[in-house]
């Protein structure tokens, strides 16, 4: 946990909830930073529900460029929950 905190993969909160579901962008951040380390991509603006000012825009850009998550009619659905299948697919692709 300390390594994940030090590398900004996770952040400390006032409570710990291991049963909490994670969103698509939360999973992307954790997976991409764990495997690739820090990176920054300029967001292309492809998704109608993601703004370049969103904290997760570079993660969605990476996912799109590398075919990690399929877009659904130009929407990313950042707060949607990932399925186990999607998580395994992302790990496989990386």
Backbone torsions as a table, in degrees:
resi	resn	phi	psi	omega
1	UNK	NA	-40.0	-179.4
2	UNK	-62.4	-39.7	178.1
3	UNK	-63.1	-42.8	178.4
4	UNK	-63.6	-39.1	177.0
5	UNK	-65.7	-46.4	-178.7
6	UNK	-61.7	-31.2	-178.4
7	UNK	-97.7	13.6	178.6
8	UNK	58.5	25.5	177.0
9	UNK	-75.2	-37.1	173.4
10	UNK	-130.2	165.4	175.8
11	UNK	-124.6	151.5	-179.5
12	UNK	-77.9	134.7	176.6
13	UNK	-122.0	175.5	-177.9
14	UNK	-73.7	-12.9	178.5
15	UNK	-144.6	157.7	178.9
16	UNK	-115.6	125.9	-178.3
17	UNK	-131.3	88.8	-177.6
18	UNK	-65.8	-15.4	179.3
19	UNK	-92.2	-0.3	-178.8
20	UNK	-70.6	138.4	175.6
21	UNK	-78.4	148.8	178.0
22	UNK	-107.8	150.8	178.5
23	UNK	-85.6	172.2	178.7
24	UNK	-56.4	-45.8	-176.9
25	UNK	-73.6	-31.6	176.4
26	UNK	-65.9	-44.0	175.9
27	UNK	-62.7	-45.7	179.7
28	UNK	-57.4	-46.4	179.8
29	UNK	-58.1	-49.1	-177.2
30	UNK	-64.2	-44.3	-178.3
31	UNK	-67.7	-49.4	-175.8
32	UNK	-65.8	-42.6	178.7
33	UNK	-68.8	-34.2	177.8
34	UNK	-64.9	-40.5	-175.1
35	UNK	-90.3	-44.1	-172.7
36	UNK	-99.7	-18.3	-173.9
37	UNK	79.5	-167.1	-177.2
38	UNK	-67.9	137.4	175.4
39	UNK	-154.5	164.5	178.8
40	UNK	-146.3	126.3	176.6
41	UNK	-121.8	142.3	175.4
42	UNK	-75.9	129.2	-177.7
43	UNK	-75.5	132.3	-176.4
44	UNK	-81.6	-16.3	-179.6
45	UNK	84.3	18.3	-175.7
46	UNK	-65.1	-39.7	-172.7
47	UNK	-90.4	134.3	-177.8
48	UNK	-72.4	-19.3	-179.0
49	UNK	-107.0	15.9	176.0
50	UNK	-129.4	129.2	177.3
51	UNK	-104.9	153.7	179.1
52	UNK	-62.8	-22.3	179.0
53	UNK	-82.9	-9.0	178.7
54	UNK	-67.6	140.4	-177.1
55	UNK	-60.6	-21.8	-175.1
56	UNK	-102.1	5.9	-173.5
57	UNK	-61.1	-37.5	-179.9
58	UNK	-69.7	-30.7	177.4
59	UNK	-69.9	-39.8	177.8
60	UNK	-67.4	-35.7	177.4
61	UNK	-63.2	-45.4	178.7
62	UNK	-62.2	-45.1	-179.8
63	UNK	-60.5	-39.8	-180.0
64	UNK	-70.0	-47.6	-179.1
65	UNK	-61.1	-31.6	-175.2
66	UNK	-106.9	14.8	174.8
67	UNK	55.4	39.8	-179.9
68	UNK	-81.7	-33.9	179.2
69	UNK	-136.1	132.5	178.7
70	UNK	-73.4	137.4	174.4
71	UNK	-84.1	152.7	-179.3
72	UNK	-116.3	93.0	179.2
73	UNK	54.9	49.4	178.1
74	UNK	66.5	24.5	172.6
75	UNK	-119.4	141.8	179.0
76	UNK	-99.1	-27.2	-176.3
77	UNK	55.5	64.1	-174.3
78	UNK	-61.7	-26.9	-178.1
79	UNK	-95.0	1.0	177.1
80	UNK	-69.4	148.1	177.3
81	UNK	-80.4	141.2	175.6
82	UNK	-82.1	145.3	173.5
83	UNK	-85.2	163.7	176.4
84	UNK	-59.8	-38.2	178.6
85	UNK	-61.1	-43.9	179.1
86	UNK	-64.2	-39.4	178.0
87	UNK	-62.8	-46.3	179.6
88	UNK	-64.3	-36.9	178.9
89	UNK	-64.1	-44.1	178.9
90	UNK	-61.5	-46.4	179.9
91	UNK	-62.1	-40.1	177.9
92	UNK	-62.1	-46.2	-178.1
93	UNK	-65.1	-35.5	-178.9
94	UNK	-74.7	NA	NA
